[in-house]
Amino acid sequence: MRPFRRRRATSRALRVAHLTTVDISLELLLGAQLDGVIAAGGEVIGISAPGPFVPAIEARGAQFVPLSSSTRGFNLLADLRAAGQLWRILRRLRPTVLHTHNPKPGLYGRVVGRLAGVPVVVNTVHGLYATPDDRLVKRAVVYAAEAFASRWSDAEMIQSAEDVELIQRLHLAPRRRVRHLGNGIDLTRFHPAAQRRHPAPVVVGTVGRLVAEKGYVELFEAMRLVGDRARLVVVGGDDPDKPDALDPHVIAAARAVGVEFLGHRHDVDQLYPDFDLFVLASHREGMPRALMEAAASGLPAVATDIRGCREVVDNGVTGLLVKPRSAAALAAAITTLVDSADLRRRMGDAARARAEELFDERRIVRQVIATYRNVAAKKSITLVADPNATATPAG
């Protein structure tokens, strides 16, 4: 019998590569995590398809590496090219941590990261791409892919507590690798308005890409049922690469009856104070940042009773949860809040308190970096400050 040999302890630079499909995710969803690595004395690399957010990513002090073959739609040949390109990037840059995100990069990224010899491979599940309401075929494919990919990572950080339960119940990942992460936002950026007293009509706000999955068709119908006591303001850009992108005729019809479309905005924190209440009519969510931002802004919410939404909204306390895909249910809940300024105020105050308790992104950043270090320590690796890295975030 061969004697047991303790793995030799080594020190490696904290050099983290984040992999996403497109650059908007690196900047808007993961910016705080990029900053956190840099603040810890590490080096951070963003890998995705290039786009308009690259300058902002680099302004943080991160290195951006384009993954030109990365696409949002299903394209097997492009995905294979992206996987090959990623392998070459990882072999050249030699990060100590590869952190994957989104469905497709999370699938091939975990496998490629392990094959490329990255010491620590972790993945964040922002929301399983199938829900219990989806067709059996879709669930089987998504769950099988997740079960396969999770075997190649060292840790699975899950944003939704409901996804944690499902992953463990179906054994989609080894239990010892599963960690409940949650989600968070910058509570100093989003805060309640000093005074929210609008003349009629009440302003209903929503934030999200213009895709059917966000429940816009039902929401537009619900606002028609509510009538002229309220008007709807939509913040979100077109997403033509998605198969469920809203038909321009649907948008034109909504605009014709008074719905205001502001497009994609970088100043959403300045827009929430102009809303009296917030609505998210999604069919599927992970842990919706828009709902957390609205809560931090002191807004009561109407949201669909689905995974993620019901983790943010405390039904009857910070807002109202309704049956998904039901314009009538949305209209009834919106009307309840439109008709009572006092109820809106009480729920908005409770929403801000809940955000302060549960949705601080600083806790998420600490937990992510601790996961890197804990996984590395189990492999007898100590992650240390990179002498070539910037000590503090740029910008």
C-alpha positions in Angstrom: 0.0 0.0 0.0 1.4 3.4 -1.0 1.9 5.8 1.9 -0.4 8.9 1.9 1.4 12.0 0.7 0.2 15.4 1.9 -0.2 17.8 -1.0 2.6 20.4 -0.9 1.3 23.8 0.1 1.8 26.6 -2.4 1.0 30.3 -2.7 -0.6 31.6 -5.9 -1.6 35.1 -7.0 -5.3 36.0 -6.7 -6.0 36.2 -10.4 -9.7 35.8 -11.2 -11.2 35.4 -14.7 -15.0 36.0 -14.9 -16.7 34.4 -18.0 -20.0 35.6 -19.3 -21.8 35.6 -22.6 -21.8 39.4 -23.2 -20.0 42.4 -21.6 -23.2 43.9 -20.1 -23.2 41.1 -17.5 -19.6 41.8 -16.5 -20.4 45.5 -15.9 -23.9 45.7 -14.6 -24.3 42.3 -12.8 -20.7 41.6 -11.7 -19.1 45.0 -11.3 -19.0 44.9 -7.5 -17.3 41.5 -7.7 -14.7 42.8 -10.1 -14.0 45.7 -7.7 -13.9 43.3 -4.8 -11.0 41.2 -6.3 -9.1 44.3 -7.1 -9.6 45.8 -3.7 -8.3 42.5 -2.2 -5.0 43.0 -4.1 -5.9 40.7 -6.9 -6.1 40.8 -10.7 -9.4 40.4 -12.5 -10.0 39.4 -16.1 -13.4 39.8 -17.9 -14.0 37.3 -20.7 -17.0 37.7 -23.0 -18.2 38.9 -26.4 -17.0 42.5 -26.8 -19.5 45.3 -26.7 -20.2 48.8 -25.5 -19.5 48.1 -21.9 -15.8 47.2 -22.4 -14.6 50.8 -21.6 -16.5 50.8 -18.3 -15.1 47.3 -17.4 -11.5 48.5 -18.1 -12.1 51.7 -16.1 -12.6 49.5 -13.0 -9.0 48.3 -13.5 -10.0 45.0 -15.0 -8.4 43.4 -18.1 -11.0 42.6 -20.8 -10.3 39.7 -23.2 -12.8 39.3 -26.1 -14.4 35.9 -26.7 -15.5 36.8 -30.3 -17.4 33.5 -30.9 -19.6 33.9 -27.8 -23.3 34.3 -28.8 -26.5 34.6 -26.8 -28.6 32.4 -29.2 -28.2 28.7 -29.6 -25.4 28.0 -32.2 -23.6 24.8 -31.7 -20.7 25.6 -34.0 -20.2 29.1 -32.5 -20.3 27.5 -29.0 -17.6 25.0 -30.0 -15.5 27.8 -31.4 -16.0 29.8 -28.2 -14.9 26.8 -26.1 -11.8 26.4 -28.1 -11.0 30.1 -27.9 -11.6 30.0 -24.2 -9.1 27.1 -23.7 -6.4 29.1 -25.5 -7.1 32.2 -23.4 -6.9 30.3 -20.2 -3.7 28.6 -21.2 -2.2 31.9 -22.1 -3.3 34.0 -19.1 -3.1 31.3 -16.4 -5.7 32.6 -13.9 -5.9 30.9 -10.6 -9.7 31.2 -10.5 -12.2 30.8 -13.3 -15.7 32.0 -12.3 -18.4 31.2 -14.9 -21.8 32.7 -15.3 -24.9 32.4 -17.5 -26.3 29.2 -19.0 -23.9 28.6 -22.0 -20.6 29.8 -20.5 -21.5 28.0 -17.3 -21.8 24.8 -19.3 -18.7 24.8 -21.5 -16.7 27.1 -19.2 -16.6 24.7 -16.3 -15.4 21.9 -18.5 -12.8 23.9 -20.4 -11.5 25.5 -17.2 -10.8 22.1 -15.7 -9.2 20.8 -18.9 -7.1 23.9 -19.1 -5.7 23.3 -15.7 -7.2 26.3 -13.8 -6.6 25.5 -10.1 -10.1 26.8 -8.9 -13.2 26.6 -11.0 -16.4 28.0 -9.6 -19.8 28.7 -11.1 -22.7 31.0 -10.2 -26.2 29.7 -11.0 -28.2 33.0 -11.6 -31.3 31.0 -12.1 -31.8 27.5 -13.5 -32.8 27.9 -17.1 -35.8 25.6 -16.5 -38.5 25.8 -13.9 -41.0 23.2 -12.7 -43.6 24.7 -15.0 -41.6 24.1 -18.1 -42.2 21.1 -20.4 -40.6 17.8 -19.3 -38.3 17.7 -22.3 -36.8 21.2 -21.5 -36.4 20.4 -17.9 -34.7 17.1 -18.7 -32.2 18.7 -21.0 -31.4 21.7 -18.7 -31.1 19.5 -15.6 -28.9 16.9 -17.3 -26.6 19.6 -18.7 -26.4 21.2 -15.2 -25.6 17.9 -13.6 -22.9 17.2 -16.1 -21.2 20.6 -15.9 -21.3 20.8 -12.1 -19.1 17.8 -11.9 -16.3 19.9 -13.4 -16.4 22.7 -10.9 -15.1 23.1 -7.3 -18.1 25.1 -6.0 -21.6 26.0 -7.2 -22.9 29.3 -5.8 -26.7 29.5 -6.2 -28.5 32.7 -6.0 -32.0 31.3 -5.4 -32.8 29.3 -2.3 -35.4 27.5 -4.3 -32.8 26.4 -6.8 -30.6 25.2 -4.0 -33.4 22.9 -2.8 -34.1 21.6 -6.3 -30.4 21.0 -7.1 -29.9 19.1 -4.0 -33.2 17.1 -4.3 -32.4 16.1 -7.9 -28.7 15.6 -7.2 -27.8 18.1 -9.9 -24.5 18.9 -8.1 -22.5 17.2 -5.4 -24.0 18.4 -2.1 -20.6 19.4 -0.7 -20.1 21.9 -3.6 -23.4 23.7 -3.3 -23.5 27.1 -1.5 -26.5 29.5 -1.2 -25.2 32.8 -2.4 -28.2 35.1 -2.7 -27.9 38.4 -4.6 -27.4 42.0 -3.7 -27.2 45.6 -5.0 -25.5 48.8 -4.0 -27.6 50.1 -1.2 -25.8 53.5 -1.3 -26.8 54.0 -4.9 -30.5 53.1 -4.5 -32.4 54.8 -1.8 -35.9 56.1 -1.1 -37.0 59.5 -2.5 -37.1 62.3 0.0 -40.7 62.9 -0.9 -43.0 60.9 -3.2 -46.2 62.8 -3.9 -47.3 62.6 -7.5 -50.5 64.1 -8.8 -52.8 61.6 -10.5 -52.3 59.4 -12.3 -50.1 57.1 -10.2 -46.8 56.2 -11.9 -46.2 52.5 -12.3 -42.6 51.6 -13.2 -41.0 48.4 -14.6 -37.4 47.7 -15.6 -36.4 44.8 -17.9 -35.4 43.8 -21.4 -38.2 44.0 -24.0 -38.8 40.3 -24.2 -42.0 38.3 -23.7 -40.5 36.4 -20.8 -40.7 39.6 -18.8 -44.5 39.5 -19.0 -44.9 42.6 -21.0 -47.9 41.4 -23.0 -49.9 40.7 -19.8 -48.7 43.9 -18.2 -49.8 46.0 -21.1 -53.2 44.4 -20.9 -53.3 44.8 -17.1 -52.7 48.5 -17.5 -55.5 48.8 -20.0 -57.8 47.2 -17.3 -56.5 49.6 -14.6 -57.5 52.5 -16.8 -56.4 56.2 -16.6 -55.8 56.2 -12.9 -52.2 55.0 -13.5 -49.6 55.2 -16.3 -46.8 52.8 -17.1 -43.2 53.7 -17.6 -40.9 51.0 -19.1 -37.2 51.1 -18.7 -35.3 48.5 -20.8 -33.7 48.1 -24.2 -34.6 45.9 -27.2 -33.1 42.4 -27.2 -33.4 41.3 -30.8 -31.1 38.3 -30.4 -33.7 36.6 -28.2 -36.4 34.5 -29.8 -39.1 36.0 -27.6 -38.1 39.6 -28.4 -41.2 41.8 -28.3 -42.8 42.4 -31.7 -42.5 46.1 -32.7 -46.2 46.2 -33.3 -46.8 45.2 -29.6 -44.6 48.1 -28.5 -46.2 50.5 -30.9 -49.7 49.5 -29.7 -48.7 50.0 -26.1 -47.1 53.4 -26.9 -50.3 54.4 -28.6 -52.3 54.0 -25.4 -49.9 56.0 -23.3 -47.1 53.5 -22.2 -43.8 55.4 -22.0 -40.7 53.6 -23.2 -37.4 55.0 -21.9 -35.1 52.4 -23.5 -31.9 51.1 -21.8 -30.7 53.6 -19.2 -27.6 53.9 -17.1 -29.3 56.1 -14.6 -32.0 53.8 -13.3 -31.2 54.9 -9.7 -32.4 58.4 -10.7 -35.6 57.0 -12.2 -37.0 54.9 -9.3 -37.8 58.0 -7.3 -40.2 59.0 -10.1 -42.2 55.8 -9.6 -45.0 55.3 -7.1 -44.9 51.5 -7.4 -43.0 48.9 -9.2 -44.2 45.9 -11.2 -42.3 42.8 -12.4 -44.5 40.5 -14.4 -41.8 37.9 -15.4 -42.5 34.3 -16.3 -39.0 33.2 -15.1 -36.4 34.9 -12.9 -33.3 34.0 -10.9 -32.9 36.6 -8.2 -34.3 39.8 -9.9 -32.0 42.8 -9.4 -34.7 45.2 -10.5 -37.0 44.1 -7.7 -34.2 44.5 -5.2 -33.4 48.0 -6.6 -37.0 48.9 -6.3 -37.1 47.7 -2.7 -34.0 49.7 -1.8 -35.7 52.7 -3.4 -38.6 52.3 -1.0 -41.1 51.2 -3.6 -43.9 48.7 -3.0 -44.0 46.0 -5.7 -46.4 43.8 -7.6 -44.6 40.7 -8.9 -45.4 37.3 -10.2 -45.4 34.5 -7.7 -42.3 32.7 -9.1 -38.9 31.6 -8.0 -36.8 34.7 -7.1 -39.6 37.2 -7.0 -41.1 35.5 -3.9 -37.6 35.6 -2.3 -37.5 39.4 -2.8 -41.1 40.3 -2.1 -42.7 39.5 1.2 -46.3 39.1 0.1 -48.6 41.4 1.9 -45.7 43.2 3.6 -43.4 44.7 1.0 -45.7 44.1 -2.0 -48.2 41.7 -3.6 -47.5 38.5 -5.4 -49.8 37.4 -8.2 -50.4 34.4 -10.5 -48.0 34.5 -13.5 -49.3 35.1 -17.0 -52.5 36.6 -15.7 -53.4 40.2 -16.8 -56.5 40.1 -14.5 -54.4 39.2 -11.4 -51.8 41.9 -12.2 -54.6 44.5 -12.8 -56.2 43.7 -9.4 -53.0 44.0 -7.5 -51.9 47.2 -9.2 -55.4 48.7 -8.6 -55.1 47.8 -4.9 -51.9 49.9 -4.6 -53.0 52.6 -6.9 -56.1 53.2 -4.7 -54.1 53.5 -1.4 -51.2 55.9 -1.0 -51.0 54.8 2.7 -50.6 51.2 1.7 -47.9 52.2 -0.8 -46.0 54.1 1.8 -46.2 51.3 4.4 -45.1 48.6 2.0 -42.4 50.9 0.6 -40.9 51.5 4.1 -41.0 47.7 4.7 -39.3 47.1 1.4 -36.4 49.4 2.2 -35.9 47.7 5.6 -35.9 44.3 3.9 -33.4 45.4 1.4 -31.0 46.7 4.1 -31.3 43.3 5.9 -31.0 40.9 2.9 -29.8 42.6 -0.3 -26.4 44.3 0.5 -24.0 43.4 -2.3 -21.0 43.8 0.0 -22.0 40.6 1.7 -22.2 38.8 -1.7 -18.7 40.0 -2.6 -17.2 38.8 0.7 -18.9 35.4 0.3 -17.6 35.0 -3.3 -14.0 35.8 -2.4 -14.2 33.6 0.7 -15.3 30.8 -1.6 -12.3 31.3 -3.8 -10.0 31.1 -0.8 -11.7 28.1 0.9 -11.7 26.0 -2.3 -8.0 26.9 -2.9 -7.1 26.0 0.7 -8.6 22.6 0.3 -6.1 22.1 -2.5 -3.3 23.4 -0.3 -3.2 26.7 -2.3 -3.1 30.1 -0.5 -4.4 32.9 -2.7 -2.3 36.0 -2.1 -2.3 39.6 -3.4 -0.9 39.8 -6.9 2.2 42.1 -7.0 1.3 43.0 -10.6 -2.3 44.0 -9.7 -3.7 47.4 -9.0 -4.3 47.8 -5.3 -7.6 49.6 -5.6 -10.3 49.8 -8.2 -9.9 52.3 -11.0 -12.5 55.0 -11.7 
